[in-house]
Amino acid sequence: MVMEDQSNILIVDDNISLCRTICMVLERKGCAVSTANSGREAIEKMQESPFDPILMDVKMPHMDGVETYRRIREIRPGAMVMMMTAYAVEDLVQEALQEGAYGIVYKPVDIKTLVAIIEEARQGADEQG
């Protein structure tokens, strides 16, 4: 499956090898992908370029994914963010969803599911826009 209309995706995770793996797979699907290994780096990248969607780890050191998401929304209110987690952090997951996150992806990430979610989210955004 090749994604239609190249997406400019940002992957935010403190697990560098996971970022690289998802990045490689999505690039093979025709996406433009950037990575950030911290909330601060993600915010800096959002100030430089718009990304849609953003895949963000919920649990990161220094600034968790929910706080990072709040700050990204200040820069780009309509940003579509999907949270990723390997942990049972339901309080943070619920907080992210209440803040307006598009959804949650559980690790280990199933790439086919991830691509399908990105496509579905983009189609929904196209219909709204």
DOBA-213299 format. One line per field, with one value per residue: x, y, z of N, C-alpha, C in turn; residue in three letters; residue number from 0. Coordinates in Angstrom, 3 decimals, padded with zeros to 6 digits, always signed. Example, Ala and Ser with C-alpha at 12.3 -4.5 7.8 and 13.67 -1.06 7.14 Angstrom:
BEGIN
n.px = +013.190 | +012.850
n.py = -005.690 | -002.250
n.pz = +007.800 | +007.080
ca.px = +012.300 | +013.670
ca.py = -004.500 | -001.060
ca.pz = +007.800 | +007.140
c.px = +013.200 | +012.900
c.py = -003.300 | +000.030
c.pz = +007.800 | +007.870
res = Ala | Ser
n = 0 | 1
This chain:
BEGIN
n.px = +000.842 | +000.690 | +000.863 | -001.455 | -001.033 | +001.532 | +002.327 | +003.478 | +005.059 | +005.615 | +007.494 | +007.614 | +009.516 | +011.320 | +012.717 | +015.107 | +015.739 | +013.223 | +012.005 | +013.600 | +012.966 | +010.128 | +010.189 | +011.705 | +009.970 | +007.605 | +008.635 | +009.177 | +006.593 | +006.007 | +005.894 | +006.914 | +009.078 | +009.946 | +011.871 | +011.773 | +013.340 | +012.519 | +010.164 | +010.742 | +012.368 | +010.463 | +008.665 | +010.315 | +010.725 | +008.097 | +007.791 | +009.333 | +008.291 | +005.178 | +003.569 | +001.699 | +000.239 | +001.129 | +002.966 | +003.146 | +004.942 | +003.578 | +004.809 | +007.580 | +010.848 | +011.393 | +009.436 | +006.246 | +004.210 | +001.616 | +001.830 | +003.607 | +001.979 | -000.003 | +001.510 | +002.262 | -000.223 | -000.623 | +001.036 | +000.144 | -003.007 | -004.772 | -003.392 | -002.990 | -002.673 | -001.497 | -001.294 | +001.223 | +001.919 | +003.548 | +002.990 | +000.919 | -000.581 | -003.076 | -004.250 | -002.777 | -003.253 | -006.055 | -006.137 | -004.790 | -006.563 | -008.807 | -007.795 | -007.868 | -006.438 | -006.012 | -006.096 | -005.018 | -002.144 | -000.919 | +002.163 | +003.986 | +004.177 | +001.954 | +002.593 | +000.926 | -001.570 | -001.002 | -000.474 | -003.016 | -004.537 | -003.397 | -004.092 | -006.905 | -007.310 | -006.312 | -008.103 | -010.425 | -009.706 | -009.462 | -012.122 | -013.263 | -011.914
n.py = -001.180 | +002.106 | +005.362 | +007.872 | +011.203 | +012.678 | +012.388 | +014.434 | +013.420 | +013.397 | +011.718 | +011.170 | +010.102 | +008.828 | +006.543 | +005.808 | +003.800 | +002.720 | +004.945 | +005.172 | +002.744 | +002.898 | +005.178 | +004.328 | +002.361 | +003.845 | +005.707 | +004.011 | +003.574 | +005.839 | +008.219 | +011.386 | +011.657 | +012.777 | +012.789 | +013.129 | +013.121 | +013.951 | +015.881 | +018.617 | +018.814 | +018.068 | +020.209 | +022.277 | +021.392 | +021.555 | +024.295 | +024.923 | +023.580 | +022.390 | +019.456 | +016.545 | +013.602 | +013.559 | +011.291 | +010.408 | +009.503 | +008.679 | +008.504 | +010.063 | +011.221 | +014.251 | +015.952 | +014.910 | +013.184 | +014.268 | +016.877 | +017.890 | +017.710 | +019.612 | +021.960 | +021.907 | +022.237 | +024.909 | +026.083 | +025.017 | +024.716 | +022.866 | +020.503 | +017.052 | +014.549 | +011.428 | +009.342 | +007.202 | +004.261 | +001.993 | +001.361 | +000.925 | +003.477 | +004.730 | +007.029 | +009.154 | +008.584 | +008.936 | +011.639 | +012.744 | +012.064 | +013.521 | +016.041 | +016.198 | +014.513 | +012.412 | +009.621 | +006.468 | +004.431 | +001.302 | -000.019 | -003.057 | -001.467 | -002.124 | -002.049 | -002.141 | -001.571 | +000.964 | +002.459 | +002.262 | +003.670 | +006.226 | +006.847 | +006.791 | +008.880 | +011.030 | +011.092 | +011.757 | +014.294 | +015.576 | +015.540 | +017.209 | +019.586
n.pz = +000.000 | -000.985 | +000.171 | -000.690 | -001.910 | -000.558 | +002.810 | +005.470 | +007.983 | +011.489 | +013.831 | +017.199 | +019.740 | +022.490 | +022.120 | +020.084 | +018.186 | +017.596 | +016.425 | +014.110 | +012.820 | +012.324 | +010.762 | +008.480 | +007.415 | +006.860 | +005.037 | +002.912 | +002.172 | +000.878 | +002.290 | +003.631 | +006.244 | +009.456 | +012.478 | +016.050 | +019.178 | +021.629 | +023.562 | +023.484 | +021.185 | +019.270 | +019.393 | +018.486 | +015.845 | +014.869 | +014.806 | +012.675 | +010.453 | +009.085 | +010.242 | +009.581 | +009.875 | +013.421 | +015.258 | +018.490 | +021.368 | +024.492 | +026.988 | +027.924 | +028.908 | +030.830 | +029.338 | +028.948 | +026.451 | +026.393 | +027.437 | +025.542 | +023.291 | +023.974 | +023.781 | +021.106 | +019.910 | +020.469 | +018.632 | +016.216 | +015.936 | +014.642 | +014.407 | +013.819 | +016.048 | +017.008 | +019.691 | +021.069 | +022.928 | +025.174 | +027.622 | +030.540 | +030.928 | +031.481 | +032.539 | +031.401 | +028.712 | +028.540 | +029.205 | +027.005 | +024.931 | +025.760 | +025.405 | +022.727 | +021.048 | +018.190 | +018.345 | +019.774 | +019.639 | +020.284 | +021.434 | +020.837 | +017.673 | +015.082 | +011.803 | +009.487 | +010.585 | +011.602 | +009.243 | +008.061 | +009.960 | +009.719 | +007.056 | +007.288 | +009.099 | +007.642 | +005.495 | +006.852 | +007.735 | +005.271 | +004.445 | +006.349 | +005.910
ca.px = +000.000 | +001.409 | -000.020 | -001.741 | -000.695 | +002.582 | +002.153 | +004.677 | +004.805 | +006.612 | +007.476 | +008.225 | +009.703 | +012.675 | +013.338 | +015.664 | +015.647 | +011.829 | +011.812 | +014.238 | +012.217 | +008.874 | +010.583 | +012.065 | +008.781 | +006.707 | +009.279 | +008.941 | +005.195 | +005.871 | +005.705 | +008.050 | +009.065 | +010.974 | +011.795 | +012.215 | +013.544 | +012.049 | +009.103 | +011.351 | +012.768 | +009.236 | +008.149 | +011.205 | +010.447 | +006.789 | +007.940 | +010.018 | +007.551 | +003.947 | +003.523 | +000.363 | -000.001 | +002.243 | +002.882 | +003.881 | +004.998 | +002.939 | +005.708 | +008.944 | +011.455 | +011.378 | +008.130 | +005.508 | +003.539 | +000.424 | +002.288 | +004.151 | +000.811 | -000.604 | +002.368 | +002.168 | -001.517 | -000.479 | +001.707 | -000.715 | -004.208 | -005.421 | -002.476 | -003.543 | -001.684 | -001.843 | -000.406 | +001.716 | +002.380 | +003.786 | +002.747 | -000.452 | -000.672 | -004.425 | -004.566 | -002.193 | -003.971 | -007.345 | -005.879 | -004.466 | -007.792 | -009.645 | -007.178 | -008.173 | -005.593 | -006.825 | -006.272 | -003.902 | -001.556 | -000.165 | +003.397 | +004.709 | +003.344 | +001.683 | +002.739 | -000.267 | -002.599 | -000.573 | -000.711 | -004.465 | -004.997 | -002.954 | -004.949 | -008.251 | -007.268 | -006.114 | -009.355 | -011.341 | -009.260 | -009.813 | -013.574 | -013.585 | -011.291
ca.py = +000.000 | +003.372 | +006.431 | +008.898 | +012.534 | +012.453 | +012.921 | +014.928 | +012.823 | +013.559 | +010.658 | +011.681 | +009.006 | +008.821 | +005.298 | +006.174 | +002.699 | +002.642 | +006.058 | +004.806 | +001.648 | +003.430 | +006.115 | +003.558 | +001.703 | +004.853 | +006.259 | +003.030 | +003.717 | +007.091 | +009.360 | +012.177 | +011.416 | +013.360 | +012.251 | +013.926 | +012.200 | +014.562 | +016.857 | +019.906 | +018.716 | +018.046 | +021.577 | +023.024 | +020.971 | +022.087 | +025.715 | +025.026 | +022.969 | +021.724 | +017.998 | +015.997 | +013.567 | +013.423 | +010.092 | +010.832 | +008.638 | +009.279 | +008.538 | +010.479 | +011.981 | +015.719 | +016.477 | +013.769 | +013.420 | +015.105 | +018.268 | +018.244 | +017.910 | +020.916 | +023.034 | +021.846 | +022.834 | +026.366 | +026.451 | +024.586 | +024.212 | +021.750 | +019.368 | +015.737 | +013.811 | +010.094 | +008.983 | +005.820 | +003.866 | +000.582 | +001.269 | +001.072 | +004.847 | +005.100 | +008.407 | +010.016 | +008.303 | +009.619 | +013.075 | +013.075 | +011.988 | +014.653 | +017.240 | +016.210 | +013.618 | +011.651 | +008.248 | +005.856 | +003.250 | +000.586 | -000.673 | -002.835 | -000.890 | -002.916 | -001.060 | -002.118 | -000.849 | +002.358 | +003.059 | +002.366 | +004.761 | +007.488 | +007.068 | +007.099 | +010.204 | +012.013 | +011.183 | +012.510 | +015.694 | +016.105 | +015.746 | +018.357 | +020.788
ca.pz = +000.000 | -001.039 | +000.618 | -001.672 | -001.418 | +000.433 | +004.154 | +006.129 | +009.289 | +012.544 | +014.832 | +018.424 | +020.690 | +023.040 | +021.668 | +018.781 | +017.225 | +017.175 | +015.481 | +012.836 | +012.194 | +011.798 | +009.715 | +007.280 | +006.868 | +006.293 | +003.840 | +001.839 | +001.774 | +000.147 | +003.193 | +004.096 | +007.685 | +010.316 | +013.832 | +017.193 | +020.298 | +022.878 | +023.379 | +023.121 | +019.777 | +018.474 | +019.352 | +017.587 | +014.462 | +014.494 | +014.515 | +011.385 | +009.356 | +009.530 | +010.127 | +009.717 | +011.307 | +014.358 | +016.097 | +019.682 | +022.540 | +025.660 | +028.143 | +027.585 | +030.009 | +030.836 | +028.956 | +028.393 | +025.179 | +026.557 | +027.551 | +024.229 | +022.424 | +024.315 | +023.251 | +019.638 | +019.546 | +020.524 | +017.382 | +015.114 | +016.611 | +013.960 | +014.240 | +014.136 | +016.824 | +017.490 | +020.787 | +021.084 | +024.254 | +025.479 | +029.058 | +031.031 | +031.455 | +031.050 | +032.901 | +030.374 | +027.463 | +028.625 | +029.171 | +025.621 | +024.141 | +026.153 | +024.823 | +021.297 | +020.258 | +017.241 | +018.796 | +020.496 | +019.016 | +021.310 | +021.019 | +019.585 | +016.633 | +013.881 | +010.736 | +008.628 | +011.336 | +011.667 | +007.922 | +007.898 | +010.831 | +009.108 | +005.888 | +007.767 | +009.710 | +006.576 | +004.754 | +007.706 | +007.706 | +003.942 | +004.411 | +007.203 | +005.384
c.px = +000.890 | +000.425 | -000.220 | -001.411 | +000.295 | +002.311 | +003.499 | +004.505 | +005.953 | +006.415 | +008.252 | +008.302 | +011.135 | +013.412 | +013.807 | +015.525 | +014.204 | +011.531 | +012.377 | +013.441 | +010.919 | +009.157 | +010.880 | +010.828 | +007.860 | +007.307 | +009.096 | +007.508 | +004.951 | +005.666 | +007.016 | +007.995 | +010.239 | +010.807 | +012.265 | +012.303 | +013.182 | +010.920 | +009.646 | +011.746 | +011.537 | +008.664 | +008.996 | +010.914 | +009.098 | +006.863 | +008.577 | +009.138 | +006.264 | +004.044 | +002.092 | +000.378 | +001.295 | +001.975 | +003.742 | +003.776 | +004.364 | +003.963 | +007.133 | +009.518 | +011.329 | +010.003 | +007.362 | +004.769 | +002.326 | +000.826 | +002.864 | +003.007 | +000.153 | +000.203 | +002.342 | +000.859 | -001.473 | +000.146 | +000.785 | -001.967 | -004.839 | -004.556 | -003.140 | -002.443 | -002.267 | -000.818 | -000.007 | +002.163 | +002.592 | +003.407 | +001.268 | -000.554 | -002.031 | -004.792 | -004.013 | -002.902 | -005.302 | -007.177 | -005.599 | -005.723 | -008.736 | -009.114 | -007.417 | -007.266 | -006.488 | -007.092 | -005.023 | -003.465 | -000.706 | +001.060 | +003.395 | +003.750 | +003.203 | +001.625 | +001.512 | -001.390 | -002.271 | -000.848 | -002.202 | -005.025 | -004.623 | -003.836 | -006.356 | -008.311 | -007.135 | -007.392 | -010.389 | -010.999 | -009.616 | -011.307 | -013.988 | -013.098 | -011.882
c.py = +001.248 | +004.464 | +007.433 | +010.250 | +012.422 | +013.161 | +013.419 | +014.568 | +013.113 | +012.439 | +011.170 | +010.544 | +009.056 | +007.517 | +005.520 | +005.049 | +002.519 | +003.746 | +005.693 | +003.742 | +002.159 | +004.370 | +005.368 | +002.957 | +002.728 | +005.522 | +005.316 | +003.095 | +005.051 | +008.325 | +010.109 | +012.104 | +012.125 | +012.746 | +013.285 | +012.969 | +012.788 | +015.526 | +018.188 | +019.917 | +018.723 | +019.450 | +022.432 | +022.676 | +021.502 | +023.577 | +025.928 | +024.571 | +022.342 | +020.216 | +017.552 | +014.601 | +013.525 | +012.172 | +010.360 | +009.838 | +009.381 | +009.504 | +008.824 | +011.240 | +013.491 | +016.306 | +015.323 | +014.182 | +014.329 | +016.576 | +018.757 | +018.544 | +019.264 | +022.062 | +023.064 | +022.478 | +024.353 | +026.873 | +026.176 | +023.927 | +022.984 | +020.517 | +018.066 | +014.918 | +012.471 | +009.724 | +007.511 | +005.492 | +002.365 | +000.321 | +001.379 | +002.435 | +005.422 | +006.532 | +009.376 | +009.823 | +009.047 | +011.136 | +013.524 | +013.075 | +013.148 | +015.964 | +017.323 | +015.347 | +012.733 | +010.239 | +007.756 | +004.603 | +002.583 | -000.094 | -002.114 | -002.432 | -001.868 | -001.928 | -000.996 | -001.341 | +000.644 | +003.075 | +003.253 | +003.521 | +006.114 | +007.829 | +007.492 | +008.519 | +011.288 | +012.191 | +011.973 | +013.983 | +016.341 | +016.418 | +016.956 | +019.665 | +021.191
c.pz = +000.000 | -000.677 | -000.516 | -001.056 | -000.254 | +001.753 | +004.657 | +007.600 | +010.250 | +013.558 | +016.039 | +019.438 | +021.191 | +022.703 | +020.233 | +017.763 | +016.735 | +016.159 | +014.112 | +012.093 | +011.568 | +010.627 | +008.411 | +006.621 | +006.196 | +005.063 | +002.656 | +001.324 | +001.058 | +000.996 | +003.396 | +005.615 | +008.353 | +011.699 | +014.840 | +018.371 | +021.649 | +022.550 | +022.912 | +021.642 | +018.856 | +018.316 | +018.412 | +016.127 | +013.983 | +014.161 | +013.142 | +010.230 | +009.877 | +009.311 | +010.338 | +009.121 | +012.114 | +015.186 | +017.312 | +020.820 | +023.719 | +026.763 | +027.687 | +028.776 | +029.781 | +030.512 | +028.316 | +027.123 | +025.281 | +026.641 | +026.224 | +023.263 | +022.696 | +023.691 | +021.728 | +019.179 | +019.610 | +019.221 | +016.195 | +015.690 | +015.956 | +013.796 | +014.662 | +014.803 | +017.248 | +018.542 | +020.664 | +022.505 | +024.339 | +026.930 | +029.379 | +031.718 | +031.049 | +031.412 | +031.861 | +029.033 | +027.460 | +028.551 | +027.738 | +024.755 | +024.476 | +025.580 | +023.321 | +020.435 | +019.390 | +017.736 | +019.493 | +019.755 | +020.087 | +020.712 | +021.521 | +018.469 | +015.465 | +012.718 | +009.827 | +009.295 | +011.367 | +010.349 | +007.693 | +008.737 | +010.237 | +007.915 | +006.308 | +008.330 | +008.638 | +005.753 | +005.552 | +007.715 | +006.368 | +003.859 | +005.234 | +006.574 | +004.103
res = Met | Val | Met | Glu | Asp | Gln | Ser | Asn | Ile | Leu | Ile | Val | Asp | Asp | Asn | Ile | Ser | Leu | Cys | Arg | Thr | Ile | Cys | Met | Val | Leu | Glu | Arg | Lys | Gly | Cys | Ala | Val | Ser | Thr | Ala | Asn | Ser | Gly | Arg | Glu | Ala | Ile | Glu | Lys | Met | Gln | Glu | Ser | Pro | Phe | Asp | Pro | Ile | Leu | Met | Asp | Val | Lys | Met | Pro | His | Met | Asp | Gly | Val | Glu | Thr | Tyr | Arg | Arg | Ile | Arg | Glu | Ile | Arg | Pro | Gly | Ala | Met | Val | Met | Met | Met | Thr | Ala | Tyr | Ala | Val | Glu | Asp | Leu | Val | Gln | Glu | Ala | Leu | Gln | Glu | Gly | Ala | Tyr | Gly | Ile | Val | Tyr | Lys | Pro | Val | Asp | Ile | Lys | Thr | Leu | Val | Ala | Ile | Ile | Glu | Glu | Ala | Arg | Gln | Gly | Ala | Asp | Glu | Gln | Gly
n = 0 | 1 | 2 | 3 | 4 | 5 | 6 | 7 | 8 | 9 | 10 | 11 | 12 | 13 | 14 | 15 | 16 | 17 | 18 | 19 | 20 | 21 | 22 | 23 | 24 | 25 | 26 | 27 | 28 | 29 | 30 | 31 | 32 | 33 | 34 | 35 | 36 | 37 | 38 | 39 | 40 | 41 | 42 | 43 | 44 | 45 | 46 | 47 | 48 | 49 | 50 | 51 | 52 | 53 | 54 | 55 | 56 | 57 | 58 | 59 | 60 | 61 | 62 | 63 | 64 | 65 | 66 | 67 | 68 | 69 | 70 | 71 | 72 | 73 | 74 | 75 | 76 | 77 | 78 | 79 | 80 | 81 | 82 | 83 | 84 | 85 | 86 | 87 | 88 | 89 | 90 | 91 | 92 | 93 | 94 | 95 | 96 | 97 | 98 | 99 | 100 | 101 | 102 | 103 | 104 | 105 | 106 | 107 | 108 | 109 | 110 | 111 | 112 | 113 | 114 | 115 | 116 | 117 | 118 | 119 | 120 | 121 | 122 | 123 | 124 | 125 | 126 | 127 | 128
